[in-house]
């Protein structure tokens, strides 16, 4: 894992065609702007976790209420 420090307005490049710029830092939250090719999928990690849980629940036949319980635990940190 690479750990970087960036200030507002600074950016970093990933490969030749992905750029991530820090737009703002307020109340412990960072706003990022990402420029990448349209064919590249960019997801927030919690959406990936929800999609994986949903897929597993569908395969296992888990009830919708149990799935909501699983997703609710991901928001409590």
MOZI-V235637 format. One record per residue. N is the residue number from 1. OMEGA is omega in degrees with one decimal (NA if undefined). D_LAST is the distance of its C-alpha to the last C-alpha in whole Angstrom. Layout:
n=N omega=OMEGA d_last=D_LAST
n=N omega=OMEGA d_last=D_LAST
This chain:
n=1 omega=176.3 d_last=22
n=2 omega=178.6 d_last=24
n=3 omega=-178.1 d_last=22
n=4 omega=170.3 d_last=24
n=5 omega=179.1 d_last=24
n=6 omega=174.7 d_last=25
n=7 omega=177.7 d_last=26
n=8 omega=179.9 d_last=26
n=9 omega=178.9 d_last=29
n=10 omega=-177.8 d_last=29
n=11 omega=173.3 d_last=28
n=12 omega=-178.8 d_last=28
n=13 omega=174.1 d_last=30
n=14 omega=-176.2 d_last=29
n=15 omega=-177.2 d_last=33
n=16 omega=-168.2 d_last=35
n=17 omega=176.2 d_last=34
n=18 omega=179.8 d_last=30
n=19 omega=177.3 d_last=29
n=20 omega=-178.0 d_last=26
n=21 omega=175.7 d_last=26
n=22 omega=179.9 d_last=24
n=23 omega=-179.4 d_last=25
n=24 omega=174.7 d_last=23
n=25 omega=-177.5 d_last=20
n=26 omega=174.8 d_last=19
n=27 omega=177.0 d_last=16
n=28 omega=179.9 d_last=14
n=29 omega=-179.8 d_last=15
n=30 omega=174.7 d_last=17
n=31 omega=-177.8 d_last=20
n=32 omega=171.2 d_last=22
n=33 omega=-178.4 d_last=25
n=34 omega=173.3 d_last=26
n=35 omega=-178.3 d_last=29
n=36 omega=176.8 d_last=30
n=37 omega=-177.5 d_last=33
n=38 omega=-178.1 d_last=32
n=39 omega=178.7 d_last=32
n=40 omega=178.9 d_last=29
n=41 omega=177.4 d_last=26
n=42 omega=-178.6 d_last=23
n=43 omega=168.4 d_last=20
n=44 omega=-175.1 d_last=16
n=45 omega=-179.1 d_last=14
n=46 omega=175.9 d_last=12
n=47 omega=177.1 d_last=16
n=48 omega=178.8 d_last=17
n=49 omega=179.7 d_last=15
n=50 omega=179.6 d_last=16
n=51 omega=178.3 d_last=19
n=52 omega=178.4 d_last=19
n=53 omega=179.4 d_last=18
n=54 omega=-179.8 d_last=21
n=55 omega=178.9 d_last=23
n=56 omega=179.7 d_last=23
n=57 omega=179.5 d_last=23
n=58 omega=-179.8 d_last=26
n=59 omega=-176.9 d_last=28
n=60 omega=-178.9 d_last=27
n=61 omega=179.0 d_last=28
n=62 omega=-179.4 d_last=24
n=63 omega=178.1 d_last=24
n=64 omega=-179.8 d_last=22
n=65 omega=177.8 d_last=21
n=66 omega=178.4 d_last=19
n=67 omega=177.7 d_last=18
n=68 omega=177.4 d_last=16
n=69 omega=178.5 d_last=15
n=70 omega=-178.9 d_last=14
n=71 omega=179.0 d_last=12
n=72 omega=179.6 d_last=10
n=73 omega=180.0 d_last=8
n=74 omega=-178.7 d_last=7
n=75 omega=-177.0 d_last=6
n=76 omega=179.6 d_last=4
n=77 omega=NA d_last=0
